Amino acid sequence: MCSRCGKAAEGIPPTWICSVENHTRHYFCEGCARANLRAIESRLDSAWW
Ligand SMILES: [Zn+2]
């Protein structure tokens, strides 16, 4: 499920992005990944979202 919007998915679609923060995997759906690509790439903590 998407860590940001809570969108559920069966398995993890290849278009989703996996971000590892504090040794925990977070998955983001296509829309959220695109909207937060800059933040993900700079490895910002997602807690502020
Ligand atoms: Zn999402």
N, CA, C, O and the ligand as a Tripos MOL2 file, in Angstrom:
@<TRIPOS>MOLECULE
protein
  197   195    50     0     0
PROTEIN
NO_CHARGES

@<TRIPOS>ATOM
      1 N           0.8380   -1.2010    0.0000 N.3       1 MET1
      2 CA          0.0000    0.0000    0.0000 C.3       1 MET1
      3 C           0.8700    1.2470    0.0000 C.2       1 MET1
      4 O           1.9700    1.2640    0.5520 O.2       1 MET1
      5 N           0.3590    2.2640   -0.6200 N.am      2 CYS2
      6 CA          1.1350    3.4960   -0.7440 C.3       2 CYS2
      7 C           1.3220    4.1470    0.6280 C.2       2 CYS2
      8 O           0.3740    4.2830    1.4010 O.2       2 CYS2
      9 N           2.5570    4.5440    0.9100 N.am      3 SER3
     10 CA          2.8590    5.1320    2.2140 C.3       3 SER3
     11 C           2.3020    6.5440    2.3490 C.2       3 SER3
     12 O           2.2170    7.0810    3.4530 O.2       3 SER3
     13 N           1.9290    7.1330    1.2430 N.am      4 ARG4
     14 CA          1.4740    8.5170    1.3260 C.3       4 ARG4
     15 C          -0.0450    8.6330    1.2700 C.2       4 ARG4
     16 O          -0.6580    9.2330    2.1520 O.2       4 ARG4
     17 N          -0.6440    8.0640    0.2450 N.am      5 CYS5
     18 CA         -2.0830    8.2270    0.0940 C.3       5 CYS5
     19 C          -2.8540    6.9930    0.5550 C.2       5 CYS5
     20 O          -4.0820    7.0210    0.6350 O.2       5 CYS5
     21 N          -2.1370    5.9100    0.8570 N.am      6 GLY6
     22 CA         -2.8060    4.7250    1.3580 C.3       6 GLY6
     23 C          -3.4570    3.8880    0.2760 C.2       6 GLY6
     24 O          -4.2280    2.9780    0.5780 O.2       6 GLY6
     25 N          -3.1600    4.1790   -0.9690 N.am      7 LYS7
     26 CA         -3.7090    3.4170   -2.0740 C.3       7 LYS7
     27 C          -3.2210    1.9760   -2.0050 C.2       7 LYS7
     28 O          -2.0230    1.7130   -1.9000 O.2       7 LYS7
     29 N          -4.1650    1.0570   -2.0650 N.am      8 ALA8
     30 CA         -3.8170   -0.3550   -1.9530 C.3       8 ALA8
     31 C          -3.5100   -0.9400   -3.3160 C.2       8 ALA8
     32 O          -4.0150   -0.4780   -4.3390 O.2       8 ALA8
     33 N          -2.6790   -1.9580   -3.3130 N.am      9 ALA9
     34 CA         -2.3400   -2.6450   -4.5580 C.3       9 ALA9
     35 C          -2.0460   -4.0990   -4.2570 C.2       9 ALA9
     36 O          -1.5860   -4.4430   -3.1680 O.2       9 ALA9
     37 N          -2.3130   -4.9400   -5.2250 N.am     10 GLU10
     38 CA         -1.9650   -6.3470   -5.0700 C.3      10 GLU10
     39 C          -0.5230   -6.5180   -5.4850 C.2      10 GLU10
     40 O          -0.1880   -6.4340   -6.6660 O.2      10 GLU10
     41 N           0.3240   -6.7590   -4.5070 N.am     11 GLY11
     42 CA          1.7440   -6.7880   -4.8190 C.3      11 GLY11
     43 C           2.2130   -5.3590   -5.0390 C.2      11 GLY11
     44 O           1.4830   -4.4140   -4.7400 O.2      11 GLY11
     45 N           3.3880   -5.1960   -5.5430 N.am     12 ILE12
     46 CA          3.9090   -3.8590   -5.8210 C.3      12 ILE12
     47 C           4.0800   -3.7010   -7.3290 C.2      12 ILE12
     48 O           4.9480   -4.3360   -7.9280 O.2      12 ILE12
     49 N           3.2690   -2.8700   -7.9300 N.am     13 PRO13
     50 CA          3.4070   -2.6330   -9.3740 C.3      13 PRO13
     51 C           4.7930   -2.0900   -9.7090 C.2      13 PRO13
     52 O           5.3860   -1.3790   -8.8970 O.2      13 PRO13
     53 N           5.3120   -2.4090  -10.8730 N.am     14 PRO14
     54 CA          6.6640   -1.9580  -11.2600 C.3      14 PRO14
     55 C           6.7780   -0.4530  -11.3670 C.2      14 PRO14
     56 O           7.8820    0.0900  -11.3670 O.2      14 PRO14
     57 N           5.6580    0.2190  -11.4580 N.am     15 THR15
     58 CA          5.7130    1.6750  -11.5750 C.3      15 THR15
     59 C           5.8350    2.3460  -10.2100 C.2      15 THR15
     60 O           6.0930    3.5450  -10.1110 O.2      15 THR15
     61 N           5.6450    1.5610   -9.1780 N.am     16 TRP16
     62 CA          5.7690    2.1360   -7.8490 C.3      16 TRP16
     63 C           7.2380    2.2930   -7.4770 C.2      16 TRP16
     64 O           8.1150    1.6130   -8.0120 O.2      16 TRP16
     65 N           7.4770    3.2010   -6.5520 N.am     17 ILE17
     66 CA          8.8440    3.4540   -6.1160 C.3      17 ILE17
     67 C           9.0150    2.9960   -4.6750 C.2      17 ILE17
     68 O           8.1610    3.2320   -3.8210 O.2      17 ILE17
     69 N          10.1400    2.3360   -4.4290 N.am     18 CYS18
     70 CA         10.4550    1.9040   -3.0700 C.3      18 CYS18
     71 C          11.4990    2.8400   -2.5010 C.2      18 CYS18
     72 O          12.5630    3.0260   -3.0900 O.2      18 CYS18
     73 N          11.2000    3.4210   -1.3700 N.am     19 SER19
     74 CA         12.1370    4.3010   -0.6970 C.3      19 SER19
     75 C          12.4720    3.7270    0.6640 C.2      19 SER19
     76 O          11.5790    3.4130    1.4500 O.2      19 SER19
     77 N          13.7520    3.5900    0.9400 N.am     20 VAL20
     78 CA         14.1590    3.0320    2.2260 C.3      20 VAL20
     79 C          14.5510    4.1660    3.1550 C.2      20 VAL20
     80 O          15.4870    4.9220    2.8950 O.2      20 VAL20
     81 N          13.8150    4.2580    4.2330 N.am     21 GLU21
     82 CA         14.0870    5.3030    5.2220 C.3      21 GLU21
     83 C          14.1670    4.6690    6.5930 C.2      21 GLU21
     84 O          13.2600    3.9550    7.0200 O.2      21 GLU21
     85 N          15.2450    4.9360    7.2620 N.am     22 ASN22
     86 CA         15.4310    4.3730    8.6010 C.3      22 ASN22
     87 C          15.2480    2.8540    8.5980 C.2      22 ASN22
     88 O          14.6310    2.2770    9.4940 O.2      22 ASN22
     89 N          15.8050    2.2330    7.5650 N.am     23 HIS23
     90 CA         15.7770    0.7730    7.4420 C.3      23 HIS23
     91 C          14.3580    0.2290    7.2620 C.2      23 HIS23
     92 O          14.1230   -0.9660    7.4360 O.2      23 HIS23
     93 N          13.4340    1.0910    6.9210 N.am     24 THR24
     94 CA         12.0700    0.6500    6.6700 C.3      24 THR24
     95 C          11.7040    0.9780    5.2300 C.2      24 THR24
     96 O          11.9740    2.0770    4.7460 O.2      24 THR24
     97 N          11.0940    0.0240    4.5550 N.am     25 ARG25
     98 CA         10.7150    0.2420    3.1710 C.3      25 ARG25
     99 C           9.3800    0.9640    3.0720 C.2      25 ARG25
    100 O           8.4000    0.5960    3.7200 O.2      25 ARG25
    101 N           9.3680    1.9910    2.2530 N.am     26 HIS26
    102 CA          8.1300    2.7090    1.9970 C.3      26 HIS26
    103 C           7.8680    2.6330    0.5050 C.2      26 HIS26
    104 O           8.7730    2.8060   -0.3110 O.2      26 HIS26
    105 N           6.6200    2.3730    0.1630 N.am     27 TYR27
    106 CA          6.2530    2.3000   -1.2430 C.3      27 TYR27
    107 C           5.3390    3.4620   -1.5870 C.2      27 TYR27
    108 O           4.4720    3.8630   -0.8100 O.2      27 TYR27
    109 N           5.5660    3.9830   -2.7770 N.am     28 PHE28
    110 CA          4.7490    5.1070   -3.2190 C.3      28 PHE28
    111 C           4.1670    4.8070   -4.5850 C.2      28 PHE28
    112 O           4.8740    4.3420   -5.4800 O.2      28 PHE28
    113 N           2.8910    5.0700   -4.7460 N.am     29 CYS29
    114 CA          2.2330    4.8080   -6.0180 C.3      29 CYS29
    115 C           2.7730    5.7780   -7.0690 C.2      29 CYS29
    116 O           3.5320    6.7020   -6.7750 O.2      29 CYS29
    117 N           2.3520    5.5280   -8.2860 N.am     30 GLU30
    118 CA          2.8930    6.3010   -9.3920 C.3      30 GLU30
    119 C           2.6690    7.7950   -9.2140 C.2      30 GLU30
    120 O           3.5810    8.5980   -9.4160 O.2      30 GLU30
    121 N           1.4520    8.1610   -8.8350 N.am     31 GLY31
    122 CA          1.1320    9.5730   -8.6790 C.3      31 GLY31
    123 C           1.9270   10.2350   -7.5680 C.2      31 GLY31
    124 O           2.4740   11.3240   -7.7440 O.2      31 GLY31
    125 N           1.9850    9.5650   -6.4170 N.am     32 CYS32
    126 CA          2.7140   10.1140   -5.2810 C.3      32 CYS32
    127 C           4.2100   10.1520   -5.5580 C.2      32 CYS32
    128 O           4.8990   11.0930   -5.1620 O.2      32 CYS32
    129 N           4.7050    9.1350   -6.2330 N.am     33 ALA33
    130 CA          6.1340    9.0840   -6.5300 C.3      33 ALA33
    131 C           6.5360   10.2550   -7.4110 C.2      33 ALA33
    132 O           7.5790   10.8800   -7.2200 O.2      33 ALA33
    133 N           5.6700   10.5290   -8.3870 N.am     34 ARG34
    134 CA          5.9760   11.6250   -9.3050 C.3      34 ARG34
    135 C           5.9150   12.9580   -8.5830 C.2      34 ARG34
    136 O           6.7460   13.8370   -8.8120 O.2      34 ARG34
    137 N           4.9270   13.1050   -7.7100 N.am     35 ALA35
    138 CA          4.7480   14.3610   -6.9920 C.3      35 ALA35
    139 C           5.8740   14.5890   -5.9830 C.2      35 ALA35
    140 O           6.2070   15.7260   -5.6500 O.2      35 ALA35
    141 N           6.4460   13.4970   -5.5080 N.am     36 ASN36
    142 CA          7.4570   13.6150   -4.4560 C.3      36 ASN36
    143 C           8.8110   13.0980   -4.8810 C.2      36 ASN36
    144 O           9.6600   12.7660   -4.0530 O.2      36 ASN36
    145 N           8.9980   13.0350   -6.1850 N.am     37 LEU37
    146 CA         10.2390   12.4730   -6.6980 C.3      37 LEU37
    147 C          11.4610   13.2150   -6.1700 C.2      37 LEU37
    148 O          12.4760   12.6140   -5.8200 O.2      37 LEU37
    149 N          11.3340   14.5300   -6.1250 N.am     38 ARG38
    150 CA         12.4710   15.3200   -5.6690 C.3      38 ARG38
    151 C          12.7970   15.0030   -4.2060 C.2      38 ARG38
    152 O          13.9590   14.8590   -3.8280 O.2      38 ARG38
    153 N          11.7520   14.8980   -3.4040 N.am     39 ALA39
    154 CA         11.9420   14.6200   -1.9860 C.3      39 ALA39
    155 C          12.5120   13.2200   -1.7790 C.2      39 ALA39
    156 O          13.3700   13.0000   -0.9250 O.2      39 ALA39
    157 N          12.0190   12.2850   -2.5770 N.am     40 ILE40
    158 CA         12.4930   10.9110   -2.4430 C.3      40 ILE40
    159 C          13.9570   10.8220   -2.8500 C.2      40 ILE40
    160 O          14.7630   10.1650   -2.1910 O.2      40 ILE40
    161 N          14.2780   11.4870   -3.9350 N.am     41 GLU41
    162 CA         15.6490   11.4150   -4.4230 C.3      41 GLU41
    163 C          16.6240   12.0350   -3.4370 C.2      41 GLU41
    164 O          17.7630   11.5870   -3.3120 O.2      41 GLU41
    165 N          16.1770   13.0530   -2.7480 N.am     42 SER42
    166 CA         17.0580   13.6880   -1.7760 C.3      42 SER42
    167 C          16.9750   12.9790   -0.4270 C.2      42 SER42
    168 O          17.5870   13.4040    0.5530 O.2      42 SER42
    169 N          16.1980   11.8780   -0.3950 N.am     43 ARG43
    170 CA         16.0990   11.0360    0.7750 C.3      43 ARG43
    171 C          15.6270   11.7860    2.0160 C.2      43 ARG43
    172 O          16.1120   11.5620    3.1250 O.2      43 ARG43
    173 N          14.6880   12.6610    1.8010 N.am     44 LEU44
    174 CA         14.1290   13.3520    2.9490 C.3      44 LEU44
    175 C          13.2100   12.4020    3.7020 C.2      44 LEU44
    176 O          12.6030   11.5070    3.1130 O.2      44 LEU44
    177 N          13.1200   12.5980    4.9500 N.am     45 ASP45
    178 CA         12.2170   11.7930    5.7500 C.3      45 ASP45
    179 C          10.7890   12.0900    5.3390 C.2      45 ASP45
    180 O          10.4170   13.2540    5.1900 O.2      45 ASP45
    181 N           9.9920   11.0680    5.1560 N.am     46 SER46
    182 CA          8.6240   11.2610    4.7010 C.3      46 SER46
    183 C           7.6890   11.6960    5.8170 C.2      46 SER46
    184 O           6.5020   11.9130    5.5730 O.2      46 SER46
    185 N           8.1900   11.8250    7.0180 N.am     47 ALA47
    186 CA          7.3330   12.1370    8.1580 C.3      47 ALA47
    187 C           6.6780   13.5110    8.0020 C.2      47 ALA47
    188 O           5.6080   13.7510    8.5620 O.2      47 ALA47
    189 N           7.3020   14.4020    7.2580 N.am     48 TRP48
    190 CA          6.7580   15.7490    7.1490 C.3      48 TRP48
    191 C           5.6360   15.8290    6.1320 C.2      48 TRP48
    192 O           4.9990   16.8750    6.0020 O.2      48 TRP48
    193 N           5.3830   14.7670    5.4200 N.am     49 TRP49
    194 CA          4.3390   14.8270    4.3870 C.3      49 TRP49
    195 C           2.9830   14.9800    5.0180 C.2      49 TRP49
    196 O           1.9770   15.0490    4.3110 O.2      49 TRP49
    197 ZN         -0.0300    7.2500   -3.3490 Zn       50 ZN50
@<TRIPOS>BOND
     1     1     2 1
     2     2     3 1
     3     3     4 2
     4     3     5 am
     5     5     6 1
     6     6     7 1
     7     7     8 2
     8     7     9 am
     9     9    10 1
    10    10    11 1
    11    11    12 2
    12    11    13 am
    13    13    14 1
    14    14    15 1
    15    15    16 2
    16    15    17 am
    17    17    18 1
    18    18    19 1
    19    19    20 2
    20    19    21 am
    21    21    22 1
    22    22    23 1
    23    23    24 2
    24    23    25 am
    25    25    26 1
    26    26    27 1
    27    27    28 2
    28    27    29 am
    29    29    30 1
    30    30    31 1
    31    31    32 2
    32    31    33 am
    33    33    34 1
    34    34    35 1
    35    35    36 2
    36    35    37 am
    37    37    38 1
    38    38    39 1
    39    39    40 2
    40    39    41 am
    41    41    42 1
    42    42    43 1
    43    43    44 2
    44    43    45 am
    45    45    46 1
    46    46    47 1
    47    47    48 2
    48    47    49 am
    49    49    50 1
    50    50    51 1
    51    51    52 2
    52    51    53 am
    53    53    54 1
    54    54    55 1
    55    55    56 2
    56    55    57 am
    57    57    58 1
    58    58    59 1
    59    59    60 2
    60    59    61 am
    61    61    62 1
    62    62    63 1
    63    63    64 2
    64    63    65 am
    65    65    66 1
    66    66    67 1
    67    67    68 2
    68    67    69 am
    69    69    70 1
    70    70    71 1
    71    71    72 2
    72    71    73 am
    73    73    74 1
    74    74    75 1
    75    75    76 2
    76    75    77 am
    77    77    78 1
    78    78    79 1
    79    79    80 2
    80    79    81 am
    81    81    82 1
    82    82    83 1
    83    83    84 2
    84    83    85 am
    85    85    86 1
    86    86    87 1
    87    87    88 2
    88    87    89 am
    89    89    90 1
    90    90    91 1
    91    91    92 2
    92    91    93 am
    93    93    94 1
    94    94    95 1
    95    95    96 2
    96    95    97 am
    97    97    98 1
    98    98    99 1
    99    99   100 2
   100    99   101 am
   101   101   102 1
   102   102   103 1
   103   103   104 2
   104   103   105 am
   105   105   106 1
   106   106   107 1
   107   107   108 2
   108   107   109 am
   109   109   110 1
   110   110   111 1
   111   111   112 2
   112   111   113 am
   113   113   114 1
   114   114   115 1
   115   115   116 2
   116   115   117 am
   117   117   118 1
   118   118   119 1
   119   119   120 2
   120   119   121 am
   121   121   122 1
   122   122   123 1
   123   123   124 2
   124   123   125 am
   125   125   126 1
   126   126   127 1
   127   127   128 2
   128   127   129 am
   129   129   130 1
   130   130   131 1
   131   131   132 2
   132   131   133 am
   133   133   134 1
   134   134   135 1
   135   135   136 2
   136   135   137 am
   137   137   138 1
   138   138   139 1
   139   139   140 2
   140   139   141 am
   141   141   142 1
   142   142   143 1
   143   143   144 2
   144   143   145 am
   145   145   146 1
   146   146   147 1
   147   147   148 2
   148   147   149 am
   149   149   150 1
   150   150   151 1
   151   151   152 2
   152   151   153 am
   153   153   154 1
   154   154   155 1
   155   155   156 2
   156   155   157 am
   157   157   158 1
   158   158   159 1
   159   159   160 2
   160   159   161 am
   161   161   162 1
   162   162   163 1
   163   163   164 2
   164   163   165 am
   165   165   166 1
   166   166   167 1
   167   167   168 2
   168   167   169 am
   169   169   170 1
   170   170   171 1
   171   171   172 2
   172   171   173 am
   173   173   174 1
   174   174   175 1
   175   175   176 2
   176   175   177 am
   177   177   178 1
   178   178   179 1
   179   179   180 2
   180   179   181 am
   181   181   182 1
   182   182   183 1
   183   183   184 2
   184   183   185 am
   185   185   186 1
   186   186   187 1
   187   187   188 2
   188   187   189 am
   189   189   190 1
   190   190   191 1
   191   191   192 2
   192   191   193 am
   193   193   194 1
   194   194   195 1
   195   195   196 2
@<TRIPOS>SUBSTRUCTURE
     1 MET1         2 RESIDUE 1 A MET
     2 CYS2         6 RESIDUE 1 A CYS
     3 SER3        10 RESIDUE 1 A SER
     4 ARG4        14 RESIDUE 1 A ARG
     5 CYS5        18 RESIDUE 1 A CYS
     6 GLY6        22 RESIDUE 1 A GLY
     7 LYS7        26 RESIDUE 1 A LYS
     8 ALA8        30 RESIDUE 1 A ALA
     9 ALA9        34 RESIDUE 1 A ALA
    10 GLU10       38 RESIDUE 1 A GLU
    11 GLY11       42 RESIDUE 1 A GLY
    12 ILE12       46 RESIDUE 1 A ILE
    13 PRO13       50 RESIDUE 1 A PRO
    14 PRO14       54 RESIDUE 1 A PRO
    15 THR15       58 RESIDUE 1 A THR
    16 TRP16       62 RESIDUE 1 A TRP
    17 ILE17       66 RESIDUE 1 A ILE
    18 CYS18       70 RESIDUE 1 A CYS
    19 SER19       74 RESIDUE 1 A SER
    20 VAL20       78 RESIDUE 1 A VAL
    21 GLU21       82 RESIDUE 1 A GLU
    22 ASN22       86 RESIDUE 1 A ASN
    23 HIS23       90 RESIDUE 1 A HIS
    24 THR24       94 RESIDUE 1 A THR
    25 ARG25       98 RESIDUE 1 A ARG
    26 HIS26      102 RESIDUE 1 A HIS
    27 TYR27      106 RESIDUE 1 A TYR
    28 PHE28      110 RESIDUE 1 A PHE
    29 CYS29      114 RESIDUE 1 A CYS
    30 GLU30      118 RESIDUE 1 A GLU
    31 GLY31      122 RESIDUE 1 A GLY
    32 CYS32      126 RESIDUE 1 A CYS
    33 ALA33      130 RESIDUE 1 A ALA
    34 ARG34      134 RESIDUE 1 A ARG
    35 ALA35      138 RESIDUE 1 A ALA
    36 ASN36      142 RESIDUE 1 A ASN
    37 LEU37      146 RESIDUE 1 A LEU
    38 ARG38      150 RESIDUE 1 A ARG
    39 ALA39      154 RESIDUE 1 A ALA
    40 ILE40      158 RESIDUE 1 A ILE
    41 GLU41      162 RESIDUE 1 A GLU
    42 SER42      166 RESIDUE 1 A SER
    43 ARG43      170 RESIDUE 1 A ARG
    44 LEU44      174 RESIDUE 1 A LEU
    45 ASP45      178 RESIDUE 1 A ASP
    46 SER46      182 RESIDUE 1 A SER
    47 ALA47      186 RESIDUE 1 A ALA
    48 TRP48      190 RESIDUE 1 A TRP
    49 TRP49      194 RESIDUE 1 A TRP
    50 ZN50       197 GROUP 0 **** ****
